[in-house]
């Protein structure tokens, strides 16, 4: 089985691309969805113990937790020490199940793939991109983020141009779904012939 790492900055169309991989019959691991899941379950006691007052009704309150850790590198590190082992266990379970199912390819959707060295754990990397104008438009249209918050988030991520340079495949989501579907078909054809590369 080949493992494809799927990544891209916020607002690039990564979630949509992940859905289209799933639509093509490919198992997809969603790192963000897994974080949501453990924040409503197994991570709650450890997070409440480390950051009292950040859970409500047995779930992590992401806004409170974010306010506590976002400007504090030591707190962020403490949070990662709690969450990362849990995420790794979910990730392994997903890959084991995909392998057992006989899937030729599995996709791991990880927003900070390059930032966390995740490209070493996959056989090829797919970067999802669009123009900076479209990206900003999509994000601001969600109504959940200001221009300033968006800029500060971008500053913490690897620039899009660098991601594209380091990618094996680039998917541009600027022109609707059909070109993305065609790109996915092409990627799946090529990946089947690629040597296994992950560590």
C-alpha positions as CSV (number, residue, x, y, z in Angstrom):
1,X,0.0,0.0,0.0
2,X,1.2,3.5,-0.8
3,X,0.6,6.3,1.6
4,X,-0.2,9.8,0.2
5,X,0.3,12.8,2.5
6,X,-2.3,15.5,1.7
7,X,-1.6,19.0,2.8
8,X,-2.1,22.6,2.0
9,X,-2.7,25.9,3.8
10,X,-6.1,26.9,5.2
11,X,-8.6,27.9,2.5
12,X,-6.8,26.0,-0.3
13,X,-9.5,23.4,-0.7
14,X,-7.8,20.5,1.1
15,X,-11.0,19.2,2.8
16,X,-12.8,19.2,-0.5
17,X,-9.9,17.4,-2.1
18,X,-9.8,14.8,0.7
19,X,-13.6,14.2,0.1
20,X,-12.9,13.6,-3.6
21,X,-10.2,11.0,-2.7
22,X,-12.7,9.3,-0.5
23,X,-15.3,9.5,-3.3
24,X,-12.7,7.7,-5.5
25,X,-12.8,4.8,-3.0
26,X,-9.6,5.7,-1.2
27,X,-9.4,5.5,2.6
28,X,-8.7,9.0,4.1
29,X,-7.4,9.8,7.5
30,X,-8.4,13.2,8.7
31,X,-6.0,14.6,11.4
32,X,-8.3,17.5,12.3
33,X,-11.4,15.3,12.7
34,X,-9.3,12.9,14.9
35,X,-8.3,15.9,17.1
36,X,-12.0,16.8,17.5
37,X,-12.8,13.2,18.4
38,X,-10.1,12.9,21.1
39,X,-11.1,16.4,22.4
40,X,-14.5,14.9,23.1
41,X,-13.2,11.7,24.6
42,X,-9.8,10.3,25.6
43,X,-7.8,13.5,25.9
44,X,-10.3,15.3,28.1
45,X,-9.0,14.2,31.6
46,X,-5.3,14.9,30.8
47,X,-6.1,18.3,29.2
48,X,-8.2,19.4,32.2
49,X,-5.4,18.3,34.6
50,X,-2.8,20.2,32.6
51,X,-4.9,23.2,31.8
52,X,-7.7,23.5,34.5
53,X,-10.9,25.2,33.3
54,X,-10.4,24.4,29.6
55,X,-13.0,21.6,29.5
56,X,-16.8,22.1,29.6
57,X,-19.4,19.3,30.0
58,X,-16.8,16.6,29.5
59,X,-15.4,18.1,26.3
60,X,-12.4,20.3,25.6
61,X,-13.5,23.9,24.9
62,X,-11.2,24.7,22.0
63,X,-11.5,28.4,22.3
64,X,-10.5,28.4,26.0
65,X,-7.6,25.9,25.3
66,X,-6.4,28.0,22.4
67,X,-6.4,31.2,24.5
68,X,-4.3,29.3,27.1
69,X,-1.7,27.9,24.8
70,X,-1.5,30.0,21.6
71,X,1.0,32.6,22.9
72,X,2.9,30.2,25.3
73,X,5.3,27.9,23.6
74,X,5.9,25.8,26.8
75,X,2.1,25.3,27.2
76,X,1.8,24.4,23.5
77,X,4.6,21.8,23.9
78,X,2.8,20.4,27.0
79,X,-0.4,20.1,25.0
80,X,1.4,18.4,22.1
81,X,2.9,15.8,24.6
82,X,-0.6,14.9,25.6
83,X,-2.2,14.9,22.2
84,X,0.4,13.6,19.8
85,X,0.7,10.0,21.2
86,X,-3.1,9.6,21.0
87,X,-3.1,10.9,17.4
88,X,-0.2,8.5,16.5
89,X,-2.2,5.6,17.8
90,X,-5.3,6.6,15.8
91,X,-3.1,7.1,12.7
92,X,-1.5,3.6,13.1
93,X,-4.9,2.0,13.5
94,X,-6.2,3.7,10.4
95,X,-3.2,2.5,8.3
96,X,-3.5,-1.0,9.7
97,X,-7.2,-1.2,8.8
98,X,-6.5,0.3,5.3
99,X,-3.8,-2.2,4.7
100,X,-6.0,-5.1,5.8
101,X,-8.8,-3.9,3.6
102,X,-6.4,-4.4,0.6
103,X,-6.5,-0.7,-0.4
104,X,-3.7,0.1,-2.9
105,X,-3.4,3.7,-1.6
106,X,-4.4,5.5,1.6
107,X,-4.5,9.2,2.1
108,X,-3.4,11.0,5.3
109,X,-4.8,14.5,5.5
110,X,-2.5,16.5,7.7
111,X,-2.6,20.3,7.6
112,X,1.0,20.8,9.1
113,X,2.6,17.8,7.3
114,X,5.9,19.6,6.4
115,X,5.9,21.6,9.6
116,X,5.9,18.3,11.7
117,X,8.3,16.3,9.5
118,X,5.3,14.2,8.3
119,X,6.6,13.9,4.7
120,X,9.1,11.3,6.0
121,X,6.2,9.0,6.9
122,X,4.5,9.0,3.5
123,X,5.4,7.8,0.0
124,X,4.4,10.9,-1.8
125,X,3.0,14.4,-0.9
126,X,0.0,16.1,-2.5
127,X,-0.2,19.8,-2.0
128,X,-3.5,21.6,-2.5
129,X,-3.3,25.2,-3.7
130,X,-5.2,28.1,-5.1
131,X,-4.4,31.8,-5.7
132,X,-3.7,34.0,-2.6
133,X,-6.8,36.1,-3.6
134,X,-9.1,33.0,-3.7
135,X,-7.7,31.7,-0.5
136,X,-8.3,34.9,1.4
137,X,-11.8,35.2,-0.1
138,X,-12.7,31.7,1.0
139,X,-11.5,32.2,4.5
140,X,-13.1,35.6,5.1
141,X,-16.4,34.3,3.6
142,X,-16.6,31.7,6.4
143,X,-17.1,34.6,8.8
144,X,-15.0,32.9,11.5
145,X,-11.8,34.8,11.0
146,X,-10.6,38.4,10.7
147,X,-7.9,39.5,8.2
148,X,-5.5,39.9,11.1
149,X,-6.2,36.4,12.5
150,X,-5.8,34.9,9.0
151,X,-2.4,36.7,8.5
152,X,-1.1,35.5,11.9
153,X,-2.2,31.9,11.0
154,X,-0.4,32.1,7.7
155,X,2.7,33.4,9.3
156,X,2.9,30.2,11.4
157,X,2.6,28.0,8.3
158,X,5.2,27.1,5.7
159,X,4.6,29.4,2.6
160,X,2.4,27.9,-0.1
161,X,5.2,28.4,-2.7
162,X,7.6,26.3,-0.6
163,X,5.0,23.6,-0.1
164,X,4.4,23.4,-3.8
165,X,8.1,23.1,-4.4
166,X,8.4,20.2,-2.0
167,X,5.4,18.4,-3.3
168,X,5.3,15.3,-5.5
169,X,1.9,16.4,-6.9
170,X,0.1,19.8,-6.8
171,X,-3.6,20.1,-7.1
172,X,-5.0,23.5,-8.0
173,X,-8.6,24.0,-6.7
174,X,-9.2,27.3,-8.4
175,X,-11.3,26.0,-11.3
176,X,-14.0,23.8,-9.8
177,X,-14.3,20.1,-8.9
178,X,-13.9,18.4,-12.3
179,X,-10.2,19.3,-12.8
180,X,-9.6,18.2,-9.2
181,X,-11.2,14.8,-9.9
182,X,-9.1,14.5,-13.0
183,X,-5.9,15.4,-11.1
184,X,-6.8,12.7,-8.4
185,X,-7.3,10.0,-11.1
186,X,-3.9,10.9,-12.5
187,X,-2.2,10.9,-9.1
188,X,-3.7,7.5,-8.3
189,X,-2.4,6.1,-11.6
190,X,1.1,7.4,-10.9
191,X,1.3,6.5,-7.3
192,X,0.6,2.9,-8.0
193,X,3.9,2.7,-10.0
194,X,6.0,4.7,-7.5
195,X,8.6,3.0,-5.2
196,X,7.8,3.0,-1.5
197,X,9.6,5.9,0.1
198,X,8.5,6.3,3.6
199,X,10.9,5.7,6.5
